[in-house]
Amino acid sequence: MLLQLNVQNLATLASVDLELTGGCIAVTGDTGAGKSLILDALELALGARADTGLVRAGTDRAQIIAEFDISRLPSAKAWLTENELDQDHELVLRRTLTSEGRSKAYVNGTPVSTSQLKELSEQLVLMHTQHANQKLLQTKHQLALLDEFADHGLARNAFQTAYRDWVETQAALDLLKTDASKADAERELLGFQVDELNTFDLQEGEFEQLDQEQRQLASGDTFLRITEHTLAILAGDETGGLISHAERLAADISQITNGHSGLQNAADLLDQASIALTEARHEIQHAHDQFDLDPERLQFVEDRLAQIFQLARKHKVEPDELVSHHQRL
């Protein structure tokens, strides 16, 4: 039941405060006194569409407050509980309009949307206007009348609660199905990745070994050119190389030492130099002879390295981390 209606700055109404009691109440007055504005104010409080032209001229805001006794309206209490709004035997609706076109609605001091306000108003007031009979054509209104006539209020509320529970359970089930689908997809992807790495069969340390071998093979021409040039200088031609020159110099200086310690040291150093150069020549010659410039091997190594880099990018790891990544999978 409507207990009180307070209107501030609505159209021609500066301030109206109505206190209502039970029974039939008639609002009378001359034409233009503002009787219809009382109904307009009540409709606004119940969620009707707002118009900036309703704000009283010279003011920037209109306000309507409607207070109801809902002690005998279980459906209204149920709606408040469902929407997690404070509820008691009294219910206060407040609607504000600004001259700039903004509108706000409150239920027991809590902000709500106008659509929520309209839903609640259907549990509070039944408006009979000139074309109110058209509501009989609305399925929602027909069902409400049928439930009321059959006294199915409690059953309807129980059904609504069960339906909400079902919707929430269905949503949870859909979420679980989505998670399960994602898990299946991830498991399938992991299986594919493991099979791919198993087929490639990269061994521990293989990447580093291939990388080093590729550098050596790729620089094969330079390797051969430098080693052959060095060997030629050490061995020399018919006039001799560094080694033979060092040997002759050591022999020549030894002939003129005549007890001269400095020359003897020089002869010894030249002799040691010839020995060191000879050993260096042997090492270089061995490396030269062992080196095999194999274009097919170079192509194989480079192809293998390219596959390693491709797999590493695909799995978002560094090439030298691919083996440990495989083990983790």
Buried (B, 14 or more C-beta within 10 A) or exposed (E): BBBBBBBBBBBEBEEBEBEEEEEEEEEEEEEEEBBEBBEBBBBBBBBBEBEEEBBBEEEEBBBBBBBBBBEEBEBBBBBBEEBEBEBEEEBBBBBBBBBEEEBBBBBBEEEBEBEBBBBBBBBBBEEEEEEEEEBEEEEEEEEBEEBEEEEBBEEBBEEEEEEEEEEEEEEEEEEEEEEEEEEEEEEEEEEEBEEBBEEBEBEEEBBEEBBEBBEEBEEBEEBEEEBEEBBEEBBBEEEEBBBBBBBEBBEEBBEEBEEEEEBBEBBBEBBEBBBEBBEBBEEBBEEBEEBEEEEEEBEBBBEBBEEBEEBBEEBEBEBEBBBEBBEEE
